[in-house]
Amino acid sequence: MASNEFDKFLSEREARQNQTRSAGEIVVQGAATEWQNLKDATKALTSGKIVEGNRLEWRPYSAYYPDFLQLSNVAAIFIDRGIRNGVPQACSIRFDRNASGPQGVFLEDKSPVPAEVWSLEPQAEGQNVKWHVKELGKNFTSAELASQVAIRLVKQFEAYEAAFGR
């Protein structure tokens, strides 16, 4: 009986402590995990999906290149500038041409469809980290943002195909 009382006390104590975490602490403790969750959610959401005969393919790199989701001639590229104090720096997603070079190199020729970049900022919302996308003026969970990334990539694909008259 005393053990149950003690467990309850500890649970309540932990809940009170969690409620008093500052927004900064929430971001520091959760941003890196959420950055990975965003990539994992995007990969899981698009796995096995096909658009007009083209498979959505997740391309993680073991080198310093960023991870990206590719659809035919376009890609959603997940970029950050490393982690400082537990927080990924300068997170963004760039919608652009795919890595068309033989080694997955992004060529610098001009695309008929301009690239679009979403700047992501981890923010505390309650006790959770959400992503503020500056260009959209909205906050998203990692799962919600993964869905938005997939939709935007398909729109980039449609624009690219239309530019080439396909």
N, CA, C and O atoms as a DFTB+ gen file, in Angstrom:
664 C
 N C O
     1  1       0.830      -1.195       0.000
     2  2       0.000       0.000       0.000
     3  2       0.870       1.251       0.000
     4  3       0.598       2.192      -0.746
     5  1       1.918       1.274       0.831
     6  2       2.807       2.434       0.908
     7  2       3.516       2.655      -0.421
     8  3       3.764       3.791      -0.825
     9  1       3.837       1.560      -1.090
    10  2       4.508       1.662      -2.384
    11  2       3.612       2.377      -3.385
    12  3       4.093       3.235      -4.124
    13  1       2.332       2.052      -3.431
    14  2       1.405       2.702      -4.349
    15  2       1.280       4.189      -4.047
    16  3       1.214       5.007      -4.964
    17  1       1.247       4.538      -2.773
    18  2       1.167       5.939      -2.371
    19  2       2.421       6.681      -2.821
    20  3       2.350       7.803      -3.323
    21  1       3.569       6.035      -2.631
    22  2       4.832       6.652      -3.015
    23  2       4.907       6.821      -4.530
    24  3       5.319       7.877      -5.011
    25  1       4.514       5.795      -5.289
    26  2       4.504       5.888      -6.752
    27  2       3.608       7.027      -7.215
    28  3       3.975       7.782      -8.115
    29  1       2.452       7.151      -6.613
    30  2       1.518       8.229      -6.954
    31  2       2.159       9.581      -6.658
    32  3       2.074      10.503      -7.469
    33  1       2.800       9.696      -5.493
    34  2       3.483      10.933      -5.115
    35  2       4.542      11.295      -6.151
    36  3       4.617      12.441      -6.594
    37  1       5.368      10.303      -6.538
    38  2       6.424      10.569      -7.511
    39  2       5.853      10.986      -8.865
    40  3       6.382      11.889      -9.514
    41  1       4.786      10.337      -9.285
    42  2       4.145      10.685     -10.566
    43  2       3.610      12.111     -10.536
    44  3       3.815      12.876     -11.479
    45  1       2.934      12.464      -9.465
    46  2       2.397      13.820      -9.337
    47  2       3.516      14.849      -9.287
    48  3       3.410      15.923      -9.879
    49  1       4.585      14.514      -8.580
    50  2       5.728      15.412      -8.481
    51  2       6.352      15.642      -9.855
    52  3       6.651      16.779     -10.221
    53  1       6.549      14.563     -10.616
    54  2       7.120      14.671     -11.958
    55  2       6.218      15.493     -12.868
    56  3       6.704      16.306     -13.653
    57  1       4.906      15.285     -12.767
    58  2       3.959      16.051     -13.583
    59  2       4.067      17.543     -13.276
    60  3       4.047      18.370     -14.188
    61  1       4.183      17.889     -11.983
    62  2       4.330      19.301     -11.598
    63  2       5.630      19.881     -12.157
    64  3       5.651      21.011     -12.644
    65  1       6.701      19.112     -12.085
    66  2       7.983      19.593     -12.590
    67  2       7.936      19.784     -14.103
    68  3       8.483      20.756     -14.625
    69  1       7.287      18.863     -14.806
    70  2       7.175      18.975     -16.255
    71  2       6.373      20.205     -16.653
    72  3       6.659      20.828     -17.676
    73  1       5.379      20.557     -15.858
    74  2       4.551      21.715     -16.171
    75  2       5.323      23.015     -16.002
    76  3       4.956      24.036     -16.585
    77  1       6.367      22.986     -15.223
    78  2       7.118      24.211     -14.969
    79  2       8.333      24.359     -15.885
    80  3       9.093      25.317     -15.744
    81  1       8.528      23.434     -16.816
    82  2       9.647      23.588     -17.744
    83  2       9.415      24.835     -18.601
    84  3       8.296      25.097     -19.043
    85  1      10.453      25.575     -18.822
    86  2      10.332      26.773     -19.658
    87  2      10.277      26.369     -21.130
    88  3      10.632      25.248     -21.497
    89  1       9.828      27.299     -21.956
    90  2       9.766      27.049     -23.398
    91  2      11.157      26.718     -23.933
    92  3      11.309      25.837     -24.780
    93  1      12.162      27.422     -23.439
    94  2      13.539      27.153     -23.875
    95  2      13.986      25.754     -23.531
    96  3      14.635      25.089     -24.339
    97  1      13.647      25.299     -22.337
    98  2      14.010      23.941     -21.926
    99  2      13.308      22.902     -22.792
   100  3      13.897      21.886     -23.160
   101  1      12.054      23.165     -23.110
   102  2      11.286      22.237     -23.946
   103  2      11.939      22.111     -25.320
   104  3      12.082      21.007     -25.844
   105  1      12.334      23.241     -25.901
   106  2      12.982      23.223     -27.219
   107  2      14.331      22.514     -27.142
   108  3      14.634      21.676     -27.990
   109  1      15.140      22.837     -26.145
   110  2      16.459      22.212     -26.008
   111  2      16.315      20.700     -25.837
   112  3      17.073      19.934     -26.431
   113  1      15.363      20.279     -25.046
   114  2      15.201      18.850     -24.766
   115  2      14.516      18.084     -25.899
   116  3      14.662      16.865     -25.991
   117  1      13.774      18.776     -26.760
   118  2      13.003      18.041     -27.755
   119  2      13.256      18.328     -29.217
   120  3      12.807      17.562     -30.069
   121  1      13.964      19.409     -29.545
   122  2      14.100      19.814     -30.949
   123  2      14.855      18.799     -31.798
   124  3      14.425      18.494     -32.911
   125  1      15.956      18.274     -31.306
   126  2      16.731      17.318     -32.105
   127  2      15.916      16.058     -32.380
   128  3      15.950      15.515     -33.484
   129  1      15.185      15.599     -31.371
   130  2      14.330      14.426     -31.549
   131  2      13.233      14.717     -32.562
   132  3      12.931      13.881     -33.413
   133  1      12.633      15.908     -32.473
   134  2      11.560      16.260     -33.418
   135  2      12.073      16.428     -34.844
   136  3      11.351      16.122     -35.793
   137  1      13.293      16.903     -35.015
   138  2      13.891      17.020     -36.353
   139  2      14.002      15.627     -36.976
   140  3      13.670      15.435     -38.145
   141  1      14.466      14.668     -36.196
   142  2      14.545      13.293     -36.684
   143  2      13.145      12.720     -36.883
   144  3      12.903      12.007     -37.857
   145  1      12.219      13.023     -35.972
   146  2      10.831      12.554     -36.112
   147  2      10.208      13.074     -37.397
   148  3       9.462      12.356     -38.064
   149  1      10.511      14.321     -37.747
   150  2       9.979      14.900     -38.986
   151  2      10.470      14.112     -40.193
   152  3       9.687      13.780     -41.083
   153  1      11.751      13.817     -40.225
   154  2      12.294      13.045     -41.350
   155  2      11.721      11.626     -41.367
   156  3      11.353      11.110     -42.423
   157  1      11.649      11.009     -40.202
   158  2      11.093       9.652     -40.118
   159  2       9.618       9.628     -40.532
   160  3       9.179       8.710     -41.224
   161  1       8.861      10.637     -40.107
   162  2       7.433      10.705     -40.455
   163  2       7.253      10.919     -41.956
   164  3       6.349      10.343     -42.562
   165  1       8.106      11.740     -42.552
   166  2       8.038      11.981     -43.997
   167  2       8.358      10.701     -44.757
   168  3       7.678      10.353     -45.723
   169  1       9.382      10.014     -44.318
   170  2       9.762       8.741     -44.953
   171  2       8.626       7.723     -44.828
   172  3       8.268       7.078     -45.814
   173  1       8.060       7.572     -43.639
   174  2       6.994       6.590     -43.413
   175  2       5.732       6.937     -44.206
   176  3       5.098       6.058     -44.789
   177  1       5.376       8.214     -44.225
   178  2       4.165       8.659     -44.914
   179  2       4.228       8.402     -46.416
   180  3       3.216       8.079     -47.039
   181  1       5.412       8.544     -46.992
   182  2       5.554       8.447     -48.449
   183  2       6.039       7.084     -48.936
   184  3       6.079       6.834     -50.141
   185  1       6.399       6.222     -48.028
   186  2       6.939       4.914     -48.386
   187  2       5.961       4.127     -49.256
   188  3       4.809       3.904     -48.883
   189  1       6.445       3.717     -50.414
   190  2       5.635       2.910     -51.321
   191  2       4.636       3.699     -52.150
   192  3       3.916       3.112     -52.958
   193  1       4.573       5.007     -51.972
   194  2       3.612       5.829     -52.725
   195  2       4.166       6.118     -54.124
   196  3       5.369       6.295     -54.316
   197  1       3.241       6.157     -55.097
   198  2       3.608       6.400     -56.482
   199  2       2.739       7.526     -57.028
   200  3       1.528       7.548     -56.809
   201  1       3.363       8.458     -57.738
   202  2       2.660       9.573     -58.368
   203  2       2.961       9.519     -59.857
   204  3       4.114       9.652     -60.267
   205  1       1.922       9.324     -60.669
   206  2       2.056       9.239     -62.122
   207  2       3.182       8.303     -62.540
   208  3       3.977       8.631     -63.421
   209  1       3.246       7.152     -61.912
   210  2       4.238       6.138     -62.248
   211  2       5.604       6.351     -61.633
   212  3       6.515       5.556     -61.868
   213  1       5.768       7.403     -60.851
   214  2       7.051       7.717     -60.207
   215  2       6.959       7.453     -58.713
   216  3       6.049       7.934     -58.038
   217  1       7.909       6.688     -58.211
   218  2       7.930       6.331     -56.790
   219  2       8.560       7.452     -55.961
   220  3       9.583       8.020     -56.343
   221  1       7.943       7.759     -54.837
   222  2       8.557       8.657     -53.859
   223  2       9.643       7.861     -53.155
   224  3       9.384       6.781     -52.626
   225  1      10.870       8.398     -53.149
   226  2      12.000       7.664     -52.581
   227  2      12.746       8.521     -51.567
   228  3      13.130       9.657     -51.849
   229  1      12.942       7.954     -50.382
   230  2      13.721       8.617     -49.336
   231  2      15.188       8.315     -49.560
   232  3      15.564       7.157     -49.744
   233  1      16.015       9.338     -49.547
   234  2      17.441       9.181     -49.815
   235  2      18.276       9.717     -48.649
   236  3      18.673      10.882     -48.658
   237  1      18.541       8.890     -47.663
   238  2      19.454       9.346     -46.614
   239  2      20.894       9.203     -47.100
   240  3      21.240       8.257     -47.808
   241  1      21.701      10.141     -46.713
   242  2      23.113      10.108     -47.079
   243  2      23.948       9.743     -45.878
   244  3      23.639      10.134     -44.752
   245  1      25.004       8.996     -46.116
   246  2      25.938       8.722     -45.028
   247  2      27.025       9.799     -45.006
   248  3      27.746       9.940     -44.018
   249  1      27.136      10.551     -46.093
   250  2      28.103      11.645     -46.151
   251  2      27.476      12.891     -45.522
   252  3      26.460      12.793     -44.833
   253  1      28.060      14.031     -45.750
   254  2      27.560      15.266     -45.153
   255  2      26.338      15.824     -45.875
   256  3      25.737      16.790     -45.405
   257  1      25.967      15.247     -46.986
   258  2      24.802      15.728     -47.721
   259  2      23.534      15.543     -46.901
   260  3      23.433      14.596     -46.120
   261  1      22.568      16.437     -47.069
   262  2      21.323      16.300     -46.301
   263  2      20.439      15.177     -46.842
   264  3      20.564      14.765     -47.995
   265  1      19.545      14.694     -45.980
   266  2      18.554      13.709     -46.403
   267  2      17.555      14.403     -47.317
   268  3      17.332      15.609     -47.210
   269  1      16.950      13.623     -48.227
   270  2      15.921      14.223     -49.067
   271  2      14.924      13.184     -49.538
   272  3      15.203      11.986     -49.569
   273  1      13.750      13.683     -49.906
   274  2      12.685      12.874     -50.483
   275  2      12.625      13.231     -51.952
   276  3      12.473      14.400     -52.309
   277  1      12.744      12.231     -52.803
   278  2      12.796      12.461     -54.239
   279  2      11.542      11.944     -54.921
   280  3      11.021      10.885     -54.573
   281  1      11.063      12.710     -55.902
   282  2       9.965      12.308     -56.765
   283  2      10.354      12.685     -58.182
   284  3      10.287      13.853     -58.565
   285  1      10.759      11.695     -58.952
   286  2      11.199      11.902     -60.327
   287  2      12.287      12.970     -60.387
   288  3      13.400      12.741     -59.911
   289  1      11.982      14.136     -60.965
   290  2      12.989      15.178     -61.164
   291  2      13.040      16.235     -60.067
   292  3      13.764      17.222     -60.202
   293  1      12.294      16.052     -58.994
   294  2      12.271      17.048     -57.920
   295  2      12.542      16.380     -56.570
   296  3      12.436      15.162     -56.429
   297  1      12.895      17.208     -55.586
   298  2      13.202      16.675     -54.264
   299  2      12.846      17.688     -53.184
   300  3      12.851      18.897     -53.414
   301  1      12.538      17.165     -52.002
   302  2      12.391      17.974     -50.787
   303  2      13.637      17.666     -49.959
   304  3      13.815      16.547     -49.478
   305  1      14.486      18.663     -49.801
   306  2      15.791      18.475     -49.181
   307  2      15.754      19.031     -47.756
   308  3      15.440      20.203     -47.552
   309  1      16.072      18.194     -46.781
   310  2      16.047      18.566     -45.370
   311  2      17.438      19.059     -44.978
   312  3      18.405      18.297     -45.010
   313  1      17.533      20.326     -44.612
   314  2      18.822      20.956     -44.365
   315  2      18.889      21.490     -42.933
   316  3      17.926      22.069     -42.430
   317  1      20.026      21.290     -42.291
   318  2      20.297      21.959     -41.024
   319  2      21.786      22.276     -40.977
   320  3      22.571      21.743     -41.761
   321  1      22.157      23.130     -40.068
   322  2      23.551      23.553     -39.937
   323  2      24.193      22.954     -38.686
   324  3      25.033      23.586     -38.045
   325  1      23.792      21.743     -38.350
   326  2      24.351      21.077     -37.181
   327  2      23.540      21.370     -35.929
   328  3      22.579      22.139     -35.944
   329  1      23.960      20.734     -34.849
   330  2      23.255      20.881     -33.574
   331  2      24.136      21.643     -32.599
   332  3      25.304      21.306     -32.403
   333  1      23.563      22.671     -31.992
   334  2      24.266      23.449     -30.970
   335  2      23.403      23.486     -29.713
   336  3      22.227      23.843     -29.771
   337  1      23.984      23.122     -28.591
   338  2      23.264      23.084     -27.315
   339  2      21.986      22.246     -27.403
   340  3      20.978      22.570     -26.774
   341  1      22.039      21.170     -28.185
   342  2      20.909      20.264     -28.290
   343  2      19.857      20.661     -29.300
   344  3      18.871      19.946     -29.475
   345  1      20.046      21.794     -29.974
   346  2      19.029      22.293     -30.908
   347  2      19.599      22.321     -32.329
   348  3      20.649      22.922     -32.558
   349  1      18.918      21.674     -33.288
   350  2      19.366      21.758     -34.682
   351  2      19.290      23.220     -35.153
   352  3      18.317      23.920     -34.874
   353  1      20.315      23.661     -35.858
   354  2      20.418      25.059     -36.272
   355  2      19.993      25.252     -37.725
   356  3      20.302      24.435     -38.593
   357  1      19.279      26.346     -37.970
   358  2      18.895      26.772     -39.324
   359  2      18.230      25.649     -40.120
   360  3      18.628      25.361     -41.248
   361  1      17.226      25.024     -39.532
   362  2      16.508      23.947     -40.229
   363  2      15.675      24.534     -41.366
   364  3      15.038      25.577     -41.219
   365  1      15.695      23.847     -42.489
   366  2      14.870      24.269     -43.619
   367  2      14.588      23.063     -44.509
   368  3      15.244      22.024     -44.427
   369  1      13.597      23.246     -45.352
   370  2      13.281      22.242     -46.366
   371  2      13.242      22.983     -47.697
   372  3      12.498      23.949     -47.867
   373  1      14.049      22.515     -48.624
   374  2      14.140      23.147     -49.947
   375  2      13.472      22.233     -50.968
   376  3      13.814      21.056     -51.079
   377  1      12.527      22.780     -51.705
   378  2      11.851      22.053     -52.778
   379  2      12.502      22.503     -54.072
   380  3      12.407      23.668     -54.458
   381  1      13.167      21.566     -54.739
   382  2      13.979      21.923     -55.897
   383  2      14.120      20.705     -56.805
   384  3      13.438      19.697     -56.623
   385  1      15.021      20.816     -57.788
   386  2      15.324      19.675     -58.648
   387  2      15.886      18.532     -57.824
   388  3      16.323      18.730     -56.690
   389  1      15.875      17.341     -58.394
   390  2      16.444      16.196     -57.667
   391  2      17.955      16.176     -57.779
   392  3      18.561      16.984     -58.482
   393  1      18.533      15.247     -57.080
   394  2      19.978      15.031     -57.167
   395  2      20.232      14.179     -58.391
   396  3      20.240      12.950     -58.318
   397  1      20.439      14.837     -59.512
   398  2      20.482      14.114     -60.782
   399  2      21.853      13.588     -61.161
   400  3      21.959      12.781     -62.085
   401  1      22.885      14.010     -60.493
   402  2      24.229      13.528     -60.822
   403  2      24.399      12.069     -60.445
   404  3      23.614      11.539     -59.658
   405  1      25.408      11.412     -60.991
   406  2      25.613       9.983     -60.746
   407  2      25.872       9.657     -59.275
   408  3      25.564       8.551     -58.831
   409  1      26.421      10.577     -58.528
   410  2      26.688      10.347     -57.113
   411  2      25.682      11.085     -56.234
   412  3      25.944      11.321     -55.054
   413  1      24.529      11.453     -56.804
   414  2      23.541      12.183     -56.034
   415  2      23.927      13.643     -55.856
   416  3      23.589      14.257     -54.844
   417  1      24.641      14.209     -56.840
   418  2      25.095      15.586     -56.752
   419  2      24.030      16.503     -57.342
   420  3      23.467      16.216     -58.398
   421  1      23.758      17.605     -56.654
   422  2      22.799      18.583     -57.167
   423  2      23.529      19.477     -58.166
   424  3      24.461      20.196     -57.803
   425  1      23.102      19.427     -59.409
   426  2      23.738      20.214     -60.455
   427  2      23.275      21.658     -60.362
   428  3      22.160      21.923     -59.913
   429  1      24.115      22.593     -60.781
   430  2      23.835      24.005     -60.610
   431  2      23.163      24.660     -61.815
   432  3      23.025      25.883     -61.839
   433  1      22.744      23.888     -62.809
   434  2      22.089      24.510     -63.949
   435  2      20.747      25.105     -63.519
   436  3      20.194      24.737     -62.482
   437  1      20.243      26.015     -64.321
   438  2      19.003      26.696     -63.950
   439  2      17.799      25.803     -64.221
   440  3      17.703      25.149     -65.260
   441  1      16.895      25.795     -63.264
   442  2      15.679      25.014     -63.382
   443  2      14.566      25.911     -63.927
   444  3      14.529      27.104     -63.624
   445  1      13.665      25.349     -64.724
   446  2      12.532      26.140     -65.214
   447  2      11.528      26.444     -64.101
   448  3      10.653      27.294     -64.265
   449  1      11.655      25.758     -62.989
   450  2      10.748      25.962     -61.853
   451  2      11.595      26.448     -60.676
   452  3      12.532      25.767     -60.261
   453  1      11.266      27.618     -60.144
   454  2      12.079      28.125     -59.034
   455  2      11.962      27.254     -57.790
   456  3      10.923      26.654     -57.515
   457  1      13.052      27.207     -57.058
   458  2      13.061      26.468     -55.794
   459  2      12.238      27.245     -54.771
   460  3      12.066      28.458     -54.883
   461  1      11.742      26.531     -53.786
   462  2      11.048      27.151     -52.661
   463  2      11.685      26.607     -51.384
   464  3      11.958      25.411     -51.276
   465  1      11.913      27.485     -50.433
   466  2      12.519      27.075     -49.167
   467  2      11.572      27.415     -48.022
   468  3      11.051      28.526     -47.927
   469  1      11.365      26.425     -47.156
   470  2      10.601      26.647     -45.925
   471  2      11.597      26.707     -44.777
   472  3      12.358      25.762     -44.565
   473  1      11.598      27.796     -44.045
   474  2      12.449      27.950     -42.865
   475  2      11.702      27.431     -41.655
   476  3      10.577      27.851     -41.385
   477  1      12.325      26.515     -40.922
   478  2      11.677      25.886     -39.772
   479  2      12.323      26.338     -38.474
   480  3      13.547      26.371     -38.350
   481  1      11.486      26.683     -37.518
   482  2      11.980      27.055     -36.198
   483  2      11.263      26.209     -35.154
   484  3      10.035      26.225     -35.078
   485  1      12.029      25.464     -34.341
   486  2      11.371      24.685     -33.291
   487  2      10.839      25.625     -32.212
   488  3      11.554      26.505     -31.732
   489  1       9.580      25.427     -31.839
   490  2       8.960      26.248     -30.802
   491  2       8.223      25.362     -29.820
   492  3       7.693      24.309     -30.173
   493  1       8.204      25.814     -28.580
   494  2       7.458      25.083     -27.553
   495  2       5.989      25.472     -27.668
   496  3       5.637      26.650     -27.731
   497  1       5.154      24.457     -27.693
   498  2       3.709      24.670     -27.649
   499  2       3.192      23.723     -26.578
   500  3       3.118      22.513     -26.790
   501  1       2.838      24.276     -25.435
   502  2       2.544      23.440     -24.281
   503  2       3.838      22.785     -23.847
   504  3       4.852      23.458     -23.661
   505  1       3.805      21.488     -23.689
   506  2       5.010      20.738     -23.301
   507  2       5.661      20.043     -24.490
   508  3       6.534      19.194     -24.312
   509  1       5.242      20.398     -25.705
   510  2       5.737      19.743     -26.913
   511  2       6.448      20.727     -27.822
   512  3       6.268      21.940     -27.715
   513  1       7.259      20.186     -28.718
   514  2       7.931      20.993     -29.733
   515  2       7.127      20.890     -31.020
   516  3       6.785      19.798     -31.473
   517  1       6.838      22.036     -31.593
   518  2       6.211      22.104     -32.917
   519  2       7.132      22.910     -33.823
   520  3       8.027      23.616     -33.358
   521  1       6.898      22.792     -35.111
   522  2       7.700      23.506     -36.100
   523  2       6.944      24.722     -36.601
   524  3       5.829      24.601     -37.107
   525  1       7.550      25.895     -36.460
   526  2       6.979      27.102     -37.050
   527  2       7.599      27.243     -38.439
   528  3       8.817      27.342     -38.583
   529  1       6.742      27.251     -39.451
   530  2       7.210      27.432     -40.826
   531  2       6.946      28.892     -41.183
   532  3       5.809      29.305     -41.412
   533  1       8.014      29.644     -41.222
   534  2       7.928      31.091     -41.425
   535  2       7.142      31.444     -42.687
   536  3       6.274      32.316     -42.655
   537  1       7.441      30.779     -43.777
   538  2       6.822      31.107     -45.066
   539  2       5.323      30.804     -45.087
   540  3       4.581      31.404     -45.865
   541  1       4.882      29.891     -44.251
   542  2       3.458      29.547     -44.188
   543  2       2.759      30.244     -43.022
   544  3       1.530      30.298     -42.970
   545  1       3.544      30.773     -42.092
   546  2       2.981      31.464     -40.937
   547  2       2.183      30.557     -40.018
   548  3       1.213      30.993     -39.398
   549  1       2.594      29.276     -39.929
   550  2       1.852      28.303     -39.131
   551  2       2.797      27.421     -38.338
   552  3       3.978      27.293     -38.662
   553  1       2.250      26.813     -37.286
   554  2       2.963      25.801     -36.508
   555  2       2.401      24.433     -36.842
   556  3       1.195      24.273     -37.031
   557  1       3.288      23.448     -36.913
   558  2       2.896      22.079     -37.249
   559  2       3.596      21.096     -36.320
   560  3       4.725      21.333     -35.891
   561  1       2.923      19.994     -36.012
   562  2       3.613      18.863     -35.393
   563  2       4.475      18.249     -36.488
   564  3       4.321      18.582     -37.663
   565  1       5.370      17.365     -36.112
   566  2       6.212      16.707     -37.120
   567  2       5.363      15.913     -38.101
   568  3       5.641      15.918     -39.300
   569  1       4.326      15.227     -37.609
   570  2       3.450      14.440     -38.487
   571  2       2.683      15.352     -39.451
   572  3       2.555      15.036     -40.634
   573  1       2.178      16.471     -38.953
   574  2       1.446      17.409     -39.816
   575  2       2.373      18.004     -40.868
   576  3       1.989      18.144     -42.029
   577  1       3.586      18.354     -40.469
   578  2       4.527      18.947     -41.414
   579  2       4.979      17.925     -42.457
   580  3       5.184      18.278     -43.618
   581  1       5.136      16.677     -42.059
   582  2       5.501      15.626     -43.021
   583  2       4.468      15.560     -44.144
   584  3       4.825      15.422     -45.314
   585  1       3.208      15.657     -43.790
   586  2       2.132      15.636     -44.782
   587  2       2.220      16.859     -45.702
   588  3       2.053      16.737     -46.916
   589  1       2.478      18.023     -45.130
   590  2       2.607      19.248     -45.928
   591  2       3.803      19.167     -46.876
   592  3       3.731      19.645     -48.009
   593  1       4.896      18.568     -46.420
   594  2       6.086      18.393     -47.264
   595  2       5.747      17.511     -48.463
   596  3       6.109      17.835     -49.593
   597  1       5.054      16.397     -48.222
   598  2       4.697      15.485     -49.310
   599  2       3.783      16.172     -50.330
   600  3       3.967      16.025     -51.538
   601  1       2.807      16.915     -49.834
   602  2       1.893      17.638     -50.731
   603  2       2.659      18.653     -51.560
   604  3       2.470      18.736     -52.774
   605  1       3.529      19.430     -50.910
   606  2       4.288      20.469     -51.621
   607  2       5.228      19.855     -52.649
   608  3       5.431      20.426     -53.721
   609  1       5.806      18.696     -52.333
   610  2       6.693      18.041     -53.292
   611  2       5.922      17.599     -54.533
   612  3       6.422      17.740     -55.649
   613  1       4.733      17.074     -54.358
   614  2       3.922      16.671     -55.512
   615  2       3.575      17.901     -56.353
   616  3       3.560      17.817     -57.581
   617  1       3.298      19.031     -55.722
   618  2       3.022      20.267     -56.470
   619  2       4.264      20.735     -57.232
   620  3       4.154      21.237     -58.351
   621  1       5.445      20.570     -56.626
   622  2       6.698      20.918     -57.314
   623  2       6.872      20.004     -58.533
   624  3       7.287      20.457     -59.600
   625  1       6.556      18.729     -58.366
   626  2       6.624      17.763     -59.458
   627  2       5.687      18.187     -60.604
   628  3       6.081      18.176     -61.770
   629  1       4.455      18.558     -60.260
   630  2       3.490      18.974     -61.282
   631  2       3.985      20.203     -62.042
   632  3       3.866      20.260     -63.266
   633  1       4.538      21.183     -61.333
   634  2       5.053      22.387     -61.978
   635  2       6.238      22.065     -62.878
   636  3       6.359      22.612     -63.974
   637  1       7.099      21.190     -62.420
   638  2       8.282      20.807     -63.198
   639  2       7.859      20.076     -64.467
   640  3       8.375      20.353     -65.550
   641  1       6.923      19.145     -64.332
   642  2       6.438      18.418     -65.508
   643  2       5.757      19.361     -66.493
   644  3       5.971      19.245     -67.700
   645  1       4.945      20.287     -66.005
   646  2       4.260      21.248     -66.875
   647  2       5.271      22.136     -67.606
   648  3       5.060      22.468     -68.772
   649  1       6.356      22.524     -66.948
   650  2       7.375      23.365     -67.559
   651  2       8.038      22.679     -68.745
   652  3       8.503      23.340     -69.674
   653  1       8.081      21.347     -68.708
   654  2       8.671      20.584     -69.807
   655  2       7.607      20.023     -70.745
   656  3       7.924      19.223     -71.626
   657  1       6.359      20.427     -70.572
   658  2       5.279      20.007     -71.450
   659  2       4.941      18.534     -71.361
   660  3       4.511      17.931     -72.343
   661  1       5.133      17.953     -70.189
   662  2       4.818      16.527     -70.026
   663  2       3.492      16.355     -69.345
   664  3       3.055      15.226     -69.121
